[in-house]
Amino acid sequence: MTLFCCHVYFAACMYLSSLCAIVANDWMPNPEIHPPLDDVVFGAIPPLESGSTIANIALVASAIINIAMIAKQKYILRFVILQRFLYTLPTMFLMRAFTMIVTSLPMPETTIPCMPKTDGTIMSRLSLAIMQSVSMGITTDKGIVCGDLIFSGHTSTFIYLSYFATKYSPPTSRCIPAVCWCLTVIGSVCLILSRGHYTVDVVLSVYLAFFTLTVHDVMVEHPHLLDRNNTFGETHIPG
């Protein structure tokens, strides 16, 4: 039942995030009036046209590695890993749904084939969000969803996959975390080089991903912190 609830929570958060991405695409500033913002990395490194494709391939590869790693775990531990992943990652995307809709930034690259804006009706946005959530934001047949900049969902997913690979991979397979972290670095850098995200989008993703994962681990290891009956004076913190 817990795993089922986590799946429902995951699906709901991903759909809400996709819906907010569609709205952000509709609200994206006109590039003819609002040029791209200044970025230090953009001025120092030339763009890479295939960067987005490389990032998507790296993300899929990291996901496959994690699935294989989970499949080799014991029966009970598989459910524990899935529950934690299906709870923490959508929570991150729930935060992203809020941040990308409250502030609209111009796209880093004006030549990116953005998806056409909807007619502004609720039904058109709801139906388009279904397709976007099913594809996990990787690709659509109508173009790239633009405007969902702050913060990078790809980088957040990279961090989560690498973190879980590091935490739950068998001691005899220490190469798994190394490969996942290499894919994370390559994918994140390629996102910037492709001009699909500003550098600050990727930096914020790294910070917030580690923050949410750390908070989750602390709550799991110290469940007494969630006890409302405890006061600051009664809470025992081991030395």
C-alpha positions in Angstrom: 0.0 0.0 0.0 2.9 2.4 0.8 4.5 1.7 -2.6 1.2 2.2 -4.3 0.7 5.6 -2.6 4.2 6.5 -3.6 3.4 5.7 -7.2 0.2 7.9 -7.0 2.2 10.7 -5.5 4.9 10.4 -8.2 2.3 10.5 -11.0 0.5 13.5 -9.5 3.6 15.5 -8.9 5.0 14.8 -12.4 1.7 15.7 -14.0 1.5 19.0 -12.0 5.1 19.8 -13.0 4.3 19.1 -16.6 1.2 21.3 -16.4 3.3 24.1 -14.9 5.9 23.6 -17.7 3.2 24.1 -20.3 2.0 27.3 -18.6 5.6 28.5 -18.4 6.0 27.9 -22.1 2.9 30.0 -22.8 4.2 32.8 -20.5 7.7 32.8 -22.0 8.9 36.3 -22.9 9.1 37.3 -26.5 12.7 36.7 -27.6 12.6 39.7 -29.9 11.9 42.0 -27.0 13.7 40.1 -24.2 17.1 38.8 -25.3 18.9 36.0 -23.4 20.4 36.9 -20.1 24.2 37.2 -19.6 25.9 34.0 -18.5 29.6 33.7 -17.7 29.9 30.2 -19.1 28.1 31.1 -22.3 30.7 33.8 -23.0 33.6 31.4 -22.3 32.5 28.2 -24.0 30.9 27.9 -27.5 27.5 26.1 -27.8 27.2 22.4 -28.5 24.2 21.6 -30.8 24.1 17.9 -29.8 24.4 18.7 -26.0 20.7 18.1 -25.3 20.8 14.7 -27.1 23.9 13.7 -25.2 22.3 14.7 -21.9 19.1 12.7 -22.6 21.2 9.6 -23.5 23.2 10.0 -20.3 20.0 10.3 -18.3 18.5 7.1 -19.8 21.8 5.3 -19.3 21.9 6.3 -15.6 18.3 5.2 -15.2 19.0 1.8 -16.7 22.0 1.3 -14.4 19.8 2.1 -11.4 17.1 -0.2 -12.5 19.6 -3.0 -12.9 21.1 -2.2 -9.5 17.7 -2.3 -7.8 16.8 -5.6 -9.5 19.9 -7.3 -7.9 18.8 -6.2 -4.4 16.9 -8.3 -1.9 13.1 -8.4 -2.2 12.4 -6.2 0.7 15.1 -3.7 0.0 13.8 -3.2 -3.6 10.6 -1.8 -2.2 12.4 0.4 0.3 14.5 1.9 -2.5 11.5 2.4 -4.8 9.5 4.0 -2.0 12.2 6.5 -1.2 12.9 7.3 -4.8 9.2 7.7 -5.7 8.8 10.0 -2.7 11.9 12.2 -2.8 12.2 12.9 -6.6 8.5 14.0 -7.1 8.9 16.3 -4.1 11.8 17.9 -5.9 9.7 18.3 -9.0 6.9 19.8 -6.9 9.3 22.5 -5.8 10.3 23.0 -9.4 6.7 23.4 -10.5 6.5 26.4 -8.2 9.8 28.1 -9.1 9.4 27.9 -12.9 6.0 29.4 -12.9 6.5 32.3 -10.6 9.3 33.8 -12.7 9.5 33.8 -16.5 13.0 34.1 -18.0 13.9 34.5 -21.7 15.4 31.3 -23.3 19.2 31.1 -23.3 19.2 30.4 -27.0 16.8 32.0 -29.5 17.3 29.3 -32.1 15.8 26.5 -29.9 12.7 25.0 -31.5 10.2 25.7 -28.8 6.8 24.1 -28.7 4.0 26.3 -30.0 2.0 28.1 -27.3 -1.5 26.7 -26.5 -4.7 28.7 -27.0 -4.7 29.5 -23.3 -7.7 27.3 -22.4 -7.6 24.9 -19.4 -8.4 21.8 -21.5 -5.7 22.4 -24.0 -3.1 22.7 -21.3 -4.4 19.7 -19.3 -4.3 17.5 -22.4 -0.9 18.6 -23.5 0.4 18.1 -19.9 -0.5 14.4 -20.2 1.8 13.9 -23.2 4.5 15.9 -21.5 4.3 13.9 -18.3 4.3 10.5 -20.1 7.5 11.5 -22.0 9.0 12.6 -18.6 9.9 16.0 -20.3 12.6 14.4 -22.4 11.0 15.0 -25.8 7.7 15.8 -27.5 6.6 15.6 -31.2 5.8 19.3 -31.2 9.1 20.7 -30.1 10.8 21.5 -26.8 8.9 22.9 -23.9 10.6 26.2 -23.2 10.3 28.5 -20.2 10.8 25.8 -17.6 14.2 27.1 -16.7 14.4 27.5 -12.9 15.6 24.9 -12.1 16.9 22.0 -14.2 14.8 18.9 -13.9 17.4 16.9 -15.8 20.1 17.8 -13.4 17.9 17.0 -10.4 17.2 13.6 -11.8 20.9 13.0 -12.5 21.8 13.8 -8.9 19.0 11.5 -7.5 20.0 8.6 -9.7 23.7 9.0 -8.8 22.9 9.4 -5.1 20.8 6.2 -4.9 23.4 4.3 -6.9 26.0 5.4 -4.4 23.8 4.6 -1.4 22.4 1.2 -2.4 24.9 -0.3 -4.8 26.6 -3.5 -3.6 30.1 -3.1 -2.1 31.4 -5.4 -4.8 30.1 -3.1 -7.5 31.7 0.3 -6.6 32.1 1.1 -10.3 28.4 1.7 -10.5 28.4 5.0 -8.5 31.5 6.2 -10.4 29.8 5.6 -13.8 26.6 7.3 -12.6 28.5 10.4 -11.3 30.4 10.6 -14.6 27.1 10.6 -16.5 25.8 13.2 -14.1 28.7 15.6 -14.8 28.6 15.0 -18.6 24.9 15.4 -18.8 24.8 18.6 -16.6 27.6 20.2 -18.6 26.0 19.3 -21.9 22.7 20.9 -20.7 24.6 24.2 -20.3 26.5 23.8 -23.6 23.3 23.1 -25.5 22.0 26.4 -24.1 18.9 24.6 -22.8 19.5 26.0 -19.4 21.4 28.8 -17.8 24.3 27.9 -15.5 22.4 29.0 -12.4 19.6 26.5 -13.3 22.0 23.6 -13.0 23.7 25.0 -9.9 20.4 25.4 -8.1 19.4 21.9 -9.1 22.6 20.4 -7.5 22.1 22.4 -4.3 18.4 21.7 -3.9 18.8 18.0 -4.8 21.4 17.4 -2.1 19.3 19.5 0.4 16.2 17.5 -0.1 18.1 14.2 0.0 19.9 15.2 3.2 16.7 16.2 4.9 15.0 13.0 3.9 17.9 10.8 5.2 17.9 12.7 8.5 14.2 12.2 9.0 14.5 8.5 8.2 17.4 7.9 10.5 15.9 10.1 13.3 12.1 9.5 13.2 11.7 11.1 16.6 12.2 14.5 15.0 8.7 14.0 13.5 7.1 13.3 16.8 4.9 16.3 17.6 4.8 15.4 21.3 8.5 16.1 21.5 9.7 19.5 22.6 13.1 20.9 21.9 14.1 20.2 25.5 12.9 16.5 25.3 14.3 15.7 21.9 17.4 13.5 22.3 20.1 14.1 19.8 22.8 11.4 19.9 26.3 12.7 20.2 
